[in-house]
Amino acid sequence: MEFVGNPTAKRGYLDGVILDDGQLRAGVGGGLCQLTNLIYWMTIHTPLTVVERWRHTYRIYEAAHVMTTEAPGVYLRHNIIRRAVLDQDGAEVGDELVTENRAQMMYAPFLPPGRGTN
């Protein structure tokens, strides 16, 4: 946090979803973990080396992901996001549904062959 600083409303951070004592709730700066997870994911798909990473006491993962073509130019996306609850030693002690997403898209969501496959 020394580069970003503490997320406060005074510094311009808005409410988002945060993990607080094992529960999801709204809070200032919520969603920063989603951004840092994206940066981490992008980094591990490059020649760069991750030297340090801090996590929540949850492991968020995609349990299912299905993409289908409904009609020419119409794509349906369905995924299920779950979280594995970890104790302080990193052992899994539970598994919970976070959300189920369904989306209709009007563009091809797929990368051409050979792209993004590091």
C-alpha positions as CSV (number, residue, x, y, z in Angstrom):
1,M,0.0,0.0,0.0
2,E,3.0,2.3,0.2
3,F,2.7,3.2,-3.5
4,V,-1.1,3.5,-3.6
5,G,-1.7,4.7,-0.1
6,N,-4.8,4.0,1.9
7,P,-8.0,4.2,-0.1
8,T,-10.1,7.0,1.4
9,A,-13.1,9.1,0.2
10,K,-11.0,12.2,0.6
11,R,-8.5,10.8,-1.8
12,G,-11.2,10.2,-4.4
13,Y,-11.9,6.5,-3.8
14,L,-15.5,5.4,-4.2
15,D,-17.5,2.5,-2.6
16,G,-17.1,-0.9,-4.0
17,V,-17.3,-4.5,-2.7
18,I,-14.8,-5.3,0.0
19,L,-14.1,-8.4,2.1
20,D,-14.4,-7.5,5.8
21,D,-14.0,-10.1,8.5
22,G,-15.1,-12.9,6.1
23,Q,-18.1,-11.0,4.7
24,L,-18.8,-9.1,1.5
25,R,-20.0,-5.5,2.0
26,A,-19.7,-2.0,0.4
27,G,-16.7,0.0,1.5
28,V,-14.5,2.8,0.3
29,G,-11.9,1.5,-2.2
30,G,-13.6,-1.8,-2.7
31,G,-12.7,-3.4,-6.0
32,L,-8.9,-2.7,-5.7
33,C,-8.3,-6.4,-5.3
34,Q,-10.0,-7.0,-8.6
35,L,-7.6,-4.5,-10.3
36,T,-4.5,-6.0,-8.6
37,N,-5.7,-9.6,-9.5
38,L,-5.9,-8.4,-13.2
39,I,-2.4,-6.9,-13.0
40,Y,-1.1,-10.1,-11.5
41,W,-2.8,-12.3,-14.2
42,M,-1.4,-10.1,-16.9
43,T,2.1,-10.2,-15.4
44,I,2.2,-14.0,-15.2
45,H,1.4,-14.1,-18.9
46,T,4.6,-12.1,-19.7
47,P,8.3,-12.8,-19.2
48,L,8.2,-10.7,-16.0
49,T,8.7,-12.3,-12.6
50,V,6.3,-11.7,-9.7
51,V,8.5,-11.2,-6.6
52,E,5.8,-10.5,-4.0
53,R,2.0,-10.9,-3.7
54,W,-0.5,-10.5,-0.9
55,R,-3.8,-12.2,-0.9
56,H,-7.1,-12.1,0.9
57,T,-8.1,-15.0,3.1
58,Y,-10.2,-16.1,0.2
59,R,-9.3,-17.7,-3.1
60,I,-11.7,-16.4,-5.8
61,Y,-12.0,-18.7,-8.8
62,E,-14.1,-19.3,-11.8
63,A,-16.0,-22.6,-11.3
64,A,-17.6,-22.7,-14.8
65,H,-17.4,-20.6,-18.0
66,V,-19.5,-21.3,-21.1
67,M,-19.6,-19.2,-24.2
68,T,-22.0,-20.0,-27.0
69,T,-23.2,-18.4,-30.2
70,E,-26.9,-17.7,-30.1
71,A,-27.4,-16.3,-33.6
72,P,-25.0,-14.6,-36.1
73,G,-23.3,-11.8,-34.1
74,V,-24.9,-12.7,-30.8
75,Y,-22.9,-14.4,-28.1
76,L,-24.0,-15.7,-24.7
77,R,-21.6,-15.9,-21.8
78,H,-22.3,-17.7,-18.5
79,N,-19.9,-18.1,-15.7
80,I,-20.0,-19.0,-12.0
81,I,-17.6,-17.4,-9.5
82,R,-16.9,-19.1,-6.2
83,R,-14.5,-18.5,-3.3
84,A,-12.6,-20.9,-1.3
85,V,-12.4,-19.7,2.3
86,L,-8.9,-20.2,3.8
87,D,-7.8,-20.2,7.4
88,Q,-4.7,-18.3,8.6
89,D,-2.5,-21.2,7.6
90,G,-3.8,-21.3,4.1
91,A,-5.9,-24.5,4.5
92,E,-9.3,-24.5,2.8
93,V,-12.1,-24.5,5.3
94,G,-15.1,-23.7,3.1
95,D,-16.4,-22.9,-0.4
96,E,-19.1,-20.3,-1.2
97,L,-20.9,-19.0,-4.3
98,V,-20.0,-15.4,-5.0
99,T,-22.0,-14.7,-8.1
100,E,-23.4,-16.2,-11.3
101,N,-23.0,-14.0,-14.4
102,R,-25.0,-14.2,-17.6
103,A,-24.3,-11.8,-20.5
104,Q,-25.4,-11.3,-24.1
105,M,-22.7,-9.7,-26.2
106,M,-22.9,-8.3,-29.7
107,Y,-19.3,-8.9,-30.6
108,A,-17.0,-11.9,-30.9
109,P,-15.4,-12.3,-27.5
110,F,-12.7,-14.7,-28.7
111,L,-9.1,-14.0,-29.5
112,P,-7.8,-15.2,-32.9
113,P,-5.8,-18.4,-32.8
114,G,-2.2,-17.9,-31.5
115,R,-3.0,-14.7,-29.6
116,G,-2.9,-14.5,-25.8
117,T,-1.6,-18.0,-25.3
118,N,1.6,-17.5,-23.3
